[in-house]
Amino acid sequence: MLKTFKLGGVHPAENKFSADKAIEKLALPKSVFIPVAQHIGAPAQALVKKGDQVKVGQVIAKAGGFVSANIHSSVSGTVTKVDLATDASGYPKQGIFIEVAGDEWEECIVTDETLVERFEADSKTIIDKINEAGIVGLGGATFPTHVKLMPPPGSKAEMLIINGVECEPYLTADHRLMLEKGPELLVGIRLLMCALSVNKAYIGIENNKKDAIESLKKLCASDASIEVVPLKVKYPQGGEKQLIKAVTGREVPSGALPIAVGAVVSNVGTAFAVYEAVQKNKPLIERVVTVTGKSLSKPSNFLVRIGTPANELVEAAGGLPEDTGKIISGGPMMGKAVASLDIPVTKGTSGILIMPDPDAKRKTSQNCIRCGRCVTVCPMGLEPFLLMTVSEKQIWERAEKDCIMDCIECGSCSFTCPADRPLLDYIRLGKGKVGQIIRSRKK
Amino acid sequence: MSKLLTISPSPHVHTSDSVNKIMYRVILALVPALVWSVFMFGLDAVRVTLLAVVACMGFEYLIQRFLMKEEPKITDGSAALTGILLAFNVPASIPSWIIIIGALVAVGVGKLSFGGLGNNPFNPALVGRVFLLISFPVQMTSWPIGIHAQTDAVTTATPLAILKEGVKNGQPVADLMHNLPSSIDLLYGNMAGSMGEISAMLLLLGFAYMLWKKVISWHIPVFVLGTIFVFQGVLFLANPDKFIEPVFHLLTGGAMLGAIFMATDMVTSPMTHKGQLIFGIGIGVITVLIRNFGAYPEGISFAILIMNGFTPLINAYVKPKRFGGKK
């Protein structure tokens, strides 16, 4: 029996069209737009101005606080302006525009691809390098990694859990990374373990990536401290709490962080970035992005410089299909629909998904027939039908009492509702309001 | 970009299941039992079913169109399903005008007066059935002999009625056994009863289909039937002269039809599996109580309606297990 989390979950059609497409380096863009807020927490402060010459890997915006991350230039060239532009959020965000000229890297960055396994760095040095390199969670949540590595006083990490689940349909970036960069990934994991002073790491991978499971198992066969854990295919297993439950059986208490049960979770992409930062001095300036969709002629996995406009990725994947109805940044379950391809790839961009027209439209919502499916599939054990109703009627005390803040917004409820009710939309609304009420109470 | 893109919040994919699909799957699951009732009762079964379905859909259309002044939604399958279930709950010999009244009560009072699909607290078909049982007790309890029976009689009593009458007259259960159909007859459906309830086996086949298609979960039917079995078993062990062995109760009357198709009505049953456990046990207990101690030989319709009444309470106080332990 494969391990998995117990409560709820759904299994949407996997549609991993790009699973066997090796990671390709995308050609350098002509210009990039690099937002200064590509992470959860305070935006970084821009250090450059119009006319400045920058090199690849140069810090162009300094972290704006502890929970923040540095931003580096992903290209070399001239800063054309520091201004607002729309990113995947749909809102104008401040960022740095760079006109690309050549491909000149900072001297300290090692650009050859030989594997560097040995390291003598201690915990503090590793965390400093990660902080310096602007590494954030690459699974999509973009939480600054150095913060995770410094548990608050009184809590202690016991294990590292590497998230190789990739439970979102369509996406294959992590899958390819695990297949192609296994040895580097393992070094990254050892670095993270050293930073956390733990001697056990688990790599959770869903069983629809058997080749990745096999290859990583082989690679860490001689190292008992790293264990590959094959998991049953079930969404949202990539959610931190679900993954910890699946791998260790421990349940993160309501309102608490993973560290409460001794776990720190990091994405495979993040672990690879840690390897590059510590062993090669390479800051987070590129990432793997899956570009996919049913009618796309060439679904692909690209290694992309941060700031590259999304339309260059789609062009490289065969161009925007005629029947495009929706463009999603991320996966189909939690990704964000965007208004145009004129947005940059950022640290949190795991995929660009092109959906054909009929699939893109929402169906008309019908009466709730109280089938209870939303309750059955909720991985947090909530009652989405009820949370929707109380949010609609603005009964906020009831929403709080029924744990609306525990919702991880995985969308399983809306996915499964046979009456096509916009459950998660209303729950999001309720979460916003209840969150406000809770914050105002603390003041 | 030349055309407008759809912008909507996640999730962007959706199950292919729909309310209509669920309804039509339940109807499909009822087809074997329907075929069997046509085989047993002939054209009368066709007449009653067609009338009930047409009347339910017709009344739903008229009420939605002219009283509620909204777009009629008769194609969602729920009115047709109510019609079939209503037909399944009456004798095949029922006069046409009575079944039409039943349909009006089921759809008009049982469902639309509360706002339509999803808002009704009680199972509409059962509302119709119980209304007819109270209003037309004679026509509702004259059970036609099947068209294959070699006898001059026109009507007969159901096994549950034979049992009830006998026990009331002080006869030990063992003496009554030779008047009752064998378990095999009960299982495949050679007995008197409401149109759709007689073949336990074919109803179970429908159950298996619904489980396979994930239309319903196993919880309610298993808790209802399990409770009937256990409770009746206890009574039987305590006094076998007065109480019959439990399997008889599982195979007779509307136990199967009720447990599989009526109690599982999503709108009127609890949302959580824990709630469904309470709901199912409640139905089982009330059914056994009515059948053994009440005035009627059969009681599952009443049991389901009573527990329907508790559903909102159960939904309000029985919460699923929350992740992370918070209550």
HADDOCK unambig.tbl for C-alpha pairs under 7 A between the chains (distance, minus, plus):
assign (segid A and resid 251 and name CA) (segid B and resid 324 and name CA) 5.47 0.50 0.50
assign (segid A and resid 252 and name CA) (segid B and resid 324 and name CA) 5.43 0.50 0.50
assign (segid A and resid 253 and name CA) (segid B and resid 324 and name CA) 3.92 0.50 0.50
assign (segid A and resid 253 and name CA) (segid B and resid 325 and name CA) 6.26 0.50 0.50
assign (segid A and resid 254 and name CA) (segid B and resid 324 and name CA) 4.74 0.50 0.50
assign (segid A and resid 254 and name CA) (segid B and resid 325 and name CA) 6.78 0.50 0.50
assign (segid A and resid 254 and name CA) (segid B and resid 326 and name CA) 6.09 0.50 0.50
assign (segid A and resid 325 and name CA) (segid B and resid 5 and name CA) 5.24 0.50 0.50
assign (segid A and resid 325 and name CA) (segid B and resid 6 and name CA) 5.99 0.50 0.50
assign (segid A and resid 326 and name CA) (segid B and resid 5 and name CA) 5.23 0.50 0.50
assign (segid A and resid 326 and name CA) (segid B and resid 6 and name CA) 5.17 0.50 0.50
assign (segid A and resid 326 and name CA) (segid B and resid 7 and name CA) 6.91 0.50 0.50
assign (segid A and resid 332 and name CA) (segid B and resid 11 and name CA) 5.97 0.50 0.50
assign (segid A and resid 332 and name CA) (segid B and resid 12 and name CA) 4.95 0.50 0.50
assign (segid A and resid 332 and name CA) (segid B and resid 13 and name CA) 5.96 0.50 0.50
assign (segid A and resid 333 and name CA) (segid B and resid 10 and name CA) 5.83 0.50 0.50
assign (segid A and resid 333 and name CA) (segid B and resid 11 and name CA) 4.23 0.50 0.50
assign (segid A and resid 333 and name CA) (segid B and resid 12 and name CA) 5.86 0.50 0.50
assign (segid A and resid 333 and name CA) (segid B and resid 13 and name CA) 6.59 0.50 0.50
assign (segid A and resid 334 and name CA) (segid B and resid 10 and name CA) 5.32 0.50 0.50
assign (segid A and resid 334 and name CA) (segid B and resid 11 and name CA) 5.70 0.50 0.50
assign (segid A and resid 335 and name CA) (segid B and resid 10 and name CA) 6.19 0.50 0.50
assign (segid A and resid 336 and name CA) (segid B and resid 9 and name CA) 6.59 0.50 0.50
assign (segid A and resid 336 and name CA) (segid B and resid 10 and name CA) 6.42 0.50 0.50
assign (segid A and resid 337 and name CA) (segid B and resid 7 and name CA) 5.31 0.50 0.50
assign (segid A and resid 337 and name CA) (segid B and resid 8 and name CA) 6.18 0.50 0.50
assign (segid A and resid 337 and name CA) (segid B and resid 9 and name CA) 6.77 0.50 0.50
assign (segid A and resid 338 and name CA) (segid B and resid 7 and name CA) 6.47 0.50 0.50
assign (segid A and resid 339 and name CA) (segid B and resid 5 and name CA) 6.44 0.50 0.50
assign (segid A and resid 339 and name CA) (segid B and resid 7 and name CA) 6.68 0.50 0.50
assign (segid A and resid 360 and name CA) (segid B and resid 6 and name CA) 6.44 0.50 0.50
assign (segid A and resid 361 and name CA) (segid B and resid 6 and name CA) 6.62 0.50 0.50
assign (segid A and resid 367 and name CA) (segid B and resid 117 and name CA) 6.78 0.50 0.50
assign (segid A and resid 367 and name CA) (segid B and resid 118 and name CA) 5.95 0.50 0.50
assign (segid A and resid 368 and name CA) (segid B and resid 118 and name CA) 5.52 0.50 0.50
assign (segid A and resid 369 and name CA) (segid B and resid 117 and name CA) 6.75 0.50 0.50
assign (segid A and resid 369 and name CA) (segid B and resid 118 and name CA) 4.29 0.50 0.50
assign (segid A and resid 369 and name CA) (segid B and resid 266 and name CA) 6.34 0.50 0.50
assign (segid A and resid 369 and name CA) (segid B and resid 267 and name CA) 5.12 0.50 0.50
assign (segid A and resid 370 and name CA) (segid B and resid 118 and name CA) 6.63 0.50 0.50
assign (segid A and resid 370 and name CA) (segid B and resid 266 and name CA) 5.62 0.50 0.50
assign (segid A and resid 370 and name CA) (segid B and resid 267 and name CA) 5.00 0.50 0.50
assign (segid A and resid 370 and name CA) (segid B and resid 271 and name CA) 6.59 0.50 0.50
assign (segid A and resid 371 and name CA) (segid B and resid 266 and name CA) 4.79 0.50 0.50
assign (segid A and resid 371 and name CA) (segid B and resid 267 and name CA) 6.63 0.50 0.50
assign (segid A and resid 371 and name CA) (segid B and resid 271 and name CA) 6.58 0.50 0.50
assign (segid A and resid 372 and name CA) (segid B and resid 271 and name CA) 4.41 0.50 0.50
assign (segid A and resid 372 and name CA) (segid B and resid 272 and name CA) 6.59 0.50 0.50
assign (segid A and resid 375 and name CA) (segid B and resid 272 and name CA) 6.77 0.50 0.50
assign (segid A and resid 380 and name CA) (segid B and resid 322 and name CA) 5.88 0.50 0.50
assign (segid A and resid 380 and name CA) (segid B and resid 323 and name CA) 4.66 0.50 0.50
assign (segid A and resid 381 and name CA) (segid B and resid 320 and name CA) 5.73 0.50 0.50
assign (segid A and resid 381 and name CA) (segid B and resid 321 and name CA) 5.54 0.50 0.50
assign (segid A and resid 381 and name CA) (segid B and resid 322 and name CA) 4.18 0.50 0.50
assign (segid A and resid 381 and name CA) (segid B and resid 323 and name CA) 5.46 0.50 0.50
assign (segid A and resid 382 and name CA) (segid B and resid 320 and name CA) 6.85 0.50 0.50
assign (segid A and resid 382 and name CA) (segid B and resid 322 and name CA) 6.31 0.50 0.50
assign (segid A and resid 411 and name CA) (segid B and resid 10 and name CA) 6.76 0.50 0.50
assign (segid A and resid 411 and name CA) (segid B and resid 11 and name CA) 5.33 0.50 0.50
assign (segid A and resid 414 and name CA) (segid B and resid 11 and name CA) 6.90 0.50 0.50
assign (segid A and resid 415 and name CA) (segid B and resid 11 and name CA) 6.47 0.50 0.50
assign (segid A and resid 415 and name CA) (segid B and resid 13 and name CA) 6.39 0.50 0.50
assign (segid A and resid 415 and name CA) (segid B and resid 14 and name CA) 4.46 0.50 0.50
assign (segid A and resid 415 and name CA) (segid B and resid 15 and name CA) 5.75 0.50 0.50
assign (segid A and resid 416 and name CA) (segid B and resid 14 and name CA) 6.53 0.50 0.50
assign (segid A and resid 416 and name CA) (segid B and resid 15 and name CA) 5.43 0.50 0.50
assign (segid A and resid 418 and name CA) (segid B and resid 17 and name CA) 5.28 0.50 0.50
assign (segid A and resid 418 and name CA) (segid B and resid 18 and name CA) 4.01 0.50 0.50
assign (segid A and resid 418 and name CA) (segid B and resid 19 and name CA) 5.28 0.50 0.50
assign (segid A and resid 419 and name CA) (segid B and resid 18 and name CA) 5.88 0.50 0.50
assign (segid A and resid 419 and name CA) (segid B and resid 19 and name CA) 5.58 0.50 0.50
